[in-house]
Amino acid sequence: MVSKGITRRTFVFGSALTAGSLLARRAAARTISPNEKLNTAHIGVGGKGRGHLKFCLTYENVVAACDVDDKASAEGYGWCPDIPKYRDWRVMFDKQKDIDAVVITTPDHTHAIIALAAMELGKHVYVEKPMAHTVHEARRLTEAARQHGVATQMGNQGHSSDGVRQVCEMIWSGAIGQVREVHCWSDRPLWPVGFSQPLPEKPVPQGVDWDLWLGPVPARPFGGYYDEFVKDGSAPGYMPDAWRGWWAFGSGSLGDMGCHIMDPPNWALHLGAPSAVTCVRQEGNTAETGPAKSVIEWVFPEREVDGKRLAPVKLTWYDGKIRPPKPAILPQDDPTPVGGEGTIFVGESGVLTCDAHGNSARLRPDSLMADYMMPSPTLERLPWKDNRYDEAHRANWIQACKGGKPAVSNFDYAGPFTETVQLGNIAVRVGGRIEWDSSACKITNNSEADALLRATYRKGWEF
């Protein structure tokens, strides 16, 4: 669906624009009053994008939207029939000069190229997690955000919750002593994996622009809609969301949930960059799709924060319904603190558990919690009605766009964190231990792994 204000000549011209030609242009972000509405554009309005669109339609000023799939975008577009709508985000950027900020909820493989183009044009950026598909992309986006002075936010919504702040305050107050061991787990994947070849070609449905959906990824045939798999048992497609399992487009279970579940330890323990990452176990990984199950281990060296030495930490990730072992510090009769997804901090004097987004913090064994007094808050809370931390996360970014404090998961925080997460995927893909030199942005012990720090981009979509 193309906006009425674009002629076919303009659309064809705009579609031929390369990302590089947009990046050659520079613009400064417009100064926006806290009392003024932000002009937002939305790239990807299906799935998670619907929530972002609804929020900005309610509280801000949506001036444009873009999606390559009529089916996925139909509901969101129905809420805003009169705004300009585009297939190609490059056309939108070229045509509309009134955009202040961009919300990006596309598949992982297009996050970075769109976000970088937007920042180069002086637009504030909210991008869903993981903010980038590769370590190199995450590093470059972090540097670009600093260079262009725009407000940024990664969509790990739990980072705006009261719960994750409570976890940090409990850890910092010494509730369980020094932490040297962390376990994070997820029930993902929720999509089919184990394919050794791209999916066989199917006819592209009317209303889908497959070439634009591919964007920077080398061309491959359309593989169908995933919901067709549910209906008739055929091979699952890449769209609308099974792309998460494919290395070309997504980041697997770890990329889907790691930016949520690993966030409490990343923040509370000031983890910084790991020194090494090891794939301890995996089942079903191929050159095309991520594993059905995996266990990944990060080693973080000793750190100094505010004059205090923090112990080295080993963080272990489990997915595919693998569960962490019961920490040895817990009594045998204490229930194993595991649910569908969550985190276990193992300290010198006890254990702290929380859910996938850092909520429901609890000390174990239960005797530690019986008379425990929560520490006084030291971190600012981000209130929103009904404690909706997803909405608080959006509002926090919008305030930053209007000259407020940097958003809580801005790219200075989210970029290095995304690097950590994506290094885990590299360890899975090469099947072993990788040693990481963050200052040089280099894997020092494995050239195959080092090559995976960067993607291969289709001609005309270079990053």
Long-range contacts (C-beta under 8 A, 24 or more apart in sequence): 1-70, 1-73, 1-77, 1-85, 1-87, 2-85, 2-86, 2-87, 3-64, 3-83, 3-84, 3-85, 3-86, 3-95, 4-84, 5-84, 5-95, 6-84, 6-86, 6-91, 6-95, 10-91, 10-95, 11-87, 11-88, 11-91, 14-88, 14-90, 14-91, 14-94, 14-95, 15-87, 15-88, 15-90, 15-91, 17-90, 17-91, 17-94, 18-90, 18-460, 18-461, 18-462, 19-90, 19-113, 19-116, 19-117, 19-216, 19-460, 19-461, 19-462, 19-463, 20-460, 20-462, 22-90, 22-93, 22-94, 22-117, 22-120, 22-121, 23-116, 23-117, 23-120, 25-120, 25-121, 26-120, 26-121, 26-122, 27-120, 27-121, 27-122, 28-122, 28-149, 29-100, 29-122, 29-123, 29-124, 29-148, 29-149, 29-150, 29-151, 30-100, 30-122, 31-403, 32-100, 32-401, 32-402, 32-403, 33-402, 33-403, 34-399, 34-402, 34-403, 34-404, 36-402, 37-61, 38-100, 38-101, 38-124, 38-398, 38-401, 38-402, 39-63, 39-98, 39-99, 39-100, 39-101, 40-99, 40-100, 40-101, 40-102, 40-103, 41-65, 41-66, 41-92, 41-96, 41-99, 41-101, 41-102, 41-103, 41-123, 42-66, 42-76, 42-102, 42-103, 42-105, 43-67, 43-89, 43-92, 43-102, 43-103, 43-104, 43-105, 43-106, 43-114, 44-104, 44-105, 44-106, 45-72, 45-73, 45-76, 45-77, 45-105, 46-71, 46-72, 46-73, 46-75, 46-76, 46-240, 47-72, 47-105, 47-240, 47-241, 48-105, 48-128, 48-155, 49-76, 49-103, 49-105, 50-75, 50-76, 51-390, 52-103, 52-105, 52-126, 52-394, 53-79, 53-80, 53-103, 54-79, 55-391, 55-394, 56-103, 56-394, 59-395, 59-398, 60-398, 63-96, 63-98, 63-99, 64-92, 64-96, 64-99, 66-92, 68-208, 68-209, 68-210, 68-212, 68-213, 69-207, 69-208, 69-209, 69-213, 69-239, 69-240, 70-206, 70-207, 70-208, 71-205, 71-207, 71-208, 71-240, 72-239, 72-240, 87-209, 87-212, 88-209, 88-212, 89-114, 89-117, 90-117, 93-117, 93-118, 93-121, 99-123, 100-124, 100-401, 101-125, 101-126, 101-151, 101-398, 101-401, 102-126, 103-127, 104-128, 105-155, 107-213, 107-243, 107-244, 107-249, 107-250, 108-132, 108-133, 108-243, 108-244, 108-249, 108-250, 108-251, 108-255, 109-133, 109-215, 109-216, 109-217, 109-243, 109-248, 109-249, 109-250, 109-455, 110-215, 110-216, 111-137, 112-137, 112-138, 112-140, 112-141, 112-463, 113-215, 113-216, 113-457, 113-461, 113-463, 115-141, 116-140, 116-141, 116-144, 116-463, 119-144, 119-145, 119-148, 119-150, 119-152, 120-144, 120-148, 122-148, 122-150, 123-150, 124-150, 124-151, 124-152, 124-397, 124-400, 124-401, 125-150, 125-151, 125-152, 125-153, 126-152, 126-153, 126-154, 126-155, 126-394, 126-397, 127-152, 127-153, 127-154, 127-155, 128-154, 128-155, 129-154, 129-155, 129-156, 129-255, 129-259, 129-260, 129-414, 129-418, 130-154, 130-251, 130-255, 130-258, 130-259, 130-418, 130-421, 130-422, 131-411, 131-414, 131-415, 131-418, 132-415, 132-418, 132-422, 133-251, 133-422, 133-455, 134-422, 134-452, 134-453, 134-454, 134-455, 135-418, 135-419, 135-422, 135-423, 135-426, 135-441, 135-453, 135-454, 136-441, 136-453, 136-454, 136-455, 137-455, 137-463, 138-415, 138-416, 138-418, 138-419, 138-422, 139-415, 139-419, 139-441, 140-463, 141-411, 141-415, 142-411, 142-412, 142-414, 142-415, 142-416, 145-410, 145-411, 145-412, 145-415, 146-411, 146-412, 151-397, 151-400, 151-401, 151-406, 151-407, 151-410, 152-397, 152-407, 152-410, 152-411, 152-414, 153-393, 153-396, 153-397, 153-400, 153-407, 153-408, 153-409, 153-410, 153-414, 154-259, 154-409, 154-410, 154-411, 154-413, 154-414, 154-417, 154-418, 155-393, 155-409, 156-259, 156-260, 156-263, 156-393, 156-409, 156-414, 157-260, 157-357, 157-389, 157-390, 157-393, 158-260, 158-263, 158-264, 158-356, 158-357, 158-358, 158-359, 158-389, 159-263, 159-267, 159-358, 159-393, 159-408, 159-409, 160-382, 160-389, 160-390, 160-392, 160-393, 160-396, 160-408, 160-409, 161-357, 161-358, 161-359, 161-387, 161-389, 161-392, 162-359, 162-381, 162-387, 162-389, 163-354, 163-355, 163-357, 163-358, 163-359, 163-360, 163-361, 163-389, 164-263, 164-264, 164-267, 164-354, 164-357, 164-358, 164-359, 165-377, 165-379, 165-381, 166-358, 166-361, 166-374, 167-264, 167-267, 167-268, 167-352, 167-354, 167-358, 167-361, 168-264, 168-267, 168-268, 168-379, 169-374, 169-375, 169-376, 169-377, 169-378, 169-379, 170-352, 170-361, 170-363, 170-374, 170-375, 171-268, 171-269, 171-345, 171-352, 172-268, 172-375, 172-378, 173-375, 175-347, 175-350, 175-352, 175-363, 175-368, 175-372, 175-375, 176-345, 176-346, 176-347, 176-348, 176-349, 176-350, 176-351, 176-352, 176-363, 176-368, 177-347, 177-348, 177-349, 177-350, 178-310, 178-311, 178-347, 178-348, 179-265, 179-268, 179-269, 179-311, 179-313, 179-345, 179-346, 179-347, 179-348, 180-311, 180-312, 180-313, 180-314, 180-346, 180-347, 180-348, 181-313, 181-314, 181-316, 181-327, 181-345, 181-346, 182-265, 182-269, 182-313, 182-314, 182-315, 182-316, 182-343, 182-344, 182-345, 182-346, 183-315, 183-316, 183-318, 183-324, 183-325, 183-327, 183-343, 183-344, 183-346, 184-258, 184-261, 184-262, 184-265, 184-315, 184-316, 184-317, 184-318, 184-342, 184-343, 184-344, 185-261, 185-317, 185-318, 185-319, 185-322, 185-323, 185-324, 185-338, 185-341, 185-342, 186-253, 186-256, 186-257, 186-258, 186-261, 186-317, 186-318, 186-319, 186-341, 186-356, 187-319, 187-321, 187-340, 187-341, 188-252, 188-253, 188-256, 188-257, 188-319, 188-320, 189-244, 189-245, 189-252, 189-253, 189-256, 189-290, 189-292, 189-319, 189-320, 191-226, 191-236, 191-241, 191-242, 191-244, 191-245, 192-229, 192-236, 192-242, 192-245, 193-245, 193-252, 193-284, 193-286, 193-289, 193-290, 193-291, 193-292, 194-284, 194-286, 194-289, 194-292, 195-246, 195-286, 195-288, 195-289, 196-286, 196-287, 196-288, 197-288, 198-223, 198-288, 199-223, 199-224, 199-235, 199-236, 199-237, 199-238, 200-235, 202-237, 208-239, 213-239, 214-458, 215-458, 215-461, 216-455, 216-457, 216-458, 216-461, 216-462, 216-463, 217-248, 217-249, 217-457, 217-458, 218-248, 218-456, 218-458, 219-458, 220-248, 245-289, 245-290, 246-288, 246-289, 246-290, 247-287, 247-288, 247-289, 247-290, 247-425, 247-429, 248-288, 250-290, 251-290, 251-421, 251-422, 251-425, 252-289, 252-290, 252-291, 252-425, 252-428, 253-290, 253-291, 253-294, 253-319, 253-320, 254-290, 254-294, 254-296, 254-317, 254-319, 254-421, 254-424, 254-425, 254-428, 255-421, 255-422, 255-425, 257-319, 257-341, 257-356, 258-317, 258-421, 258-424, 259-414, 259-417, 259-418, 259-421, 260-356, 260-357, 261-341, 261-342, 261-343, 261-356, 262-315, 262-317, 262-343, 262-417, 262-420, 262-421, 263-357, 263-358, 263-417, 264-343, 264-345, 264-354, 264-358, 265-313, 265-315, 265-343, 265-345, 266-417, 266-420, 268-345, 269-300, 269-310, 269-313, 269-345, 270-303, 270-305, 270-310, 271-300, 271-303, 271-313, 271-315, 271-420, 272-300, 272-303, 272-416, 272-438, 273-300, 273-416, 273-419, 273-420, 273-436, 273-438, 274-298, 274-299, 274-300, 274-420, 274-423, 274-436, 275-299, 275-300, 275-301, 275-435, 275-436, 276-433, 276-434, 276-435, 276-436, 277-423, 277-424, 277-426, 277-427, 277-433, 277-434, 277-436, 278-427, 278-432, 278-433, 278-434, 279-427, 279-428, 279-430, 279-431, 279-432, 279-433, 280-316, 281-322, 282-428, 282-431, 283-320, 285-428, 285-429, 285-431, 290-425, 290-428, 291-319, 291-320, 291-428, 292-320, 293-319, 293-320, 293-321, 293-322, 294-318, 294-319, 294-320, 294-322, 294-428, 295-322, 296-424, 296-427, 296-428, 298-420, 298-423, 298-424, 317-424, 327-351, 330-364, 330-365, 331-365, 334-364, 334-365, 334-366, 337-362, 337-364, 357-389, 382-408, 426-452, 426-453
